[in-house]
């Protein structure tokens, strides 16, 4: 297949936002060099000219830009089309149903405080805390509790071990973590660990893999080119480690949290200390009680945008983590040399304990099933179907089937 023409702002607004596949990561807003779009009610919105159409960008149709469209995870190249570029410099690795990887294992933190606060085995929080202690990172883009809305996450840049621990846990409602990178630039931080779901990992890889030379169309002044280059590449260059979270879908805050849990079930959101999904929804209250909800009831409030995502296991991350089919343990997929080296240091210093994936047969079966299902469920966009060339199904490796 010939490489398609570069995507444009107009295509992004029509074929992603209007079409209904926008994942709400906010990356297009983050990288917009000319203040054309803002993040409004979870979507990019053209705000530069109120009288203009929603898909009009004067810069795009004038001197040219479209930086926003180059990082959109729903436009070409998609996550599976980026794989060969992201892993180009890696030695041969396994290529399974859940993407390329070097090793897969199960782990949990040895820190009692982090284990009590973290999600599942607390590996992600433990890794961030350790990385701050060792001076490997000067910031981490994560989600944190919204001080104004209980049980609601907001993007946040944390810069200390204590802040990382404070933001431990998942809420299963969407949070545009990519927007936290704006805080990193404002503070001049250059070694950022990024924690996010697959549709947030992909745009950062697109920033890192993008060729800024393609911005030069011969019509721009150097100052315009330099600004566009900076916004296209600058945020991604600050990210030194990507930790992906396994994700099949998340739920709407107003639907699941407000309507279902608070109004129908009578549980004040301010009283919820933790939230988890293990074949059913587990709601932990601050008084120590735990309330269960059938997962199918929660799925009534699943975001339809999530069904346009074909990546369950954050296949482009350095390290992928999640608690599928396990309790108090984290499935860890080491994908890059960098991710493997960092994790091995964590193990060598006794900060996590590990077990073989062979001991978690159920988790492996669930991981494979969800990864396959997600590869197969994505609808082909109607506007440019020729760009959507799915790879042939990957045969399971020994021990994976």
Buried (B, 14 or more C-beta within 10 A) or exposed (E): EEEEEBBBBBBBBBBBBEBEBBBBBBBBBBBBBBEBBBBEEBBBBBBBEEEEEBBBBBBBEEBBBBBBBBBBBBBBBBBBBBBEBBBEEBEEBBBBBBBBBBBBBBBBBBBEBBBEBBBBBBBBBBBBBBBBEEEBBBBBBBBBBBEEBBBBBBBBBBBBBEBBBBBBBBBBBBBBBBBBBBBBBEEEBBBBBBBBBBBBBBBBBBBBBBEBEEBEEEEBEEEBBBBBBBBBBBBBEBBBBBBBBBBBBBBBBEBBBBBBBBEEEEBEBEBBBBBBBBEEBBBBBEEEEEBEBEEEBBEEBBBEBBBBBBBBBBBBBBBBBBBBBBEEBBBBBBBBBBBBEBBEBBEEEEBBEBEEBEEBEEBBBBBBBBBBEBBEBBEEBEEBEEBBEEEEEBEEEEEBE
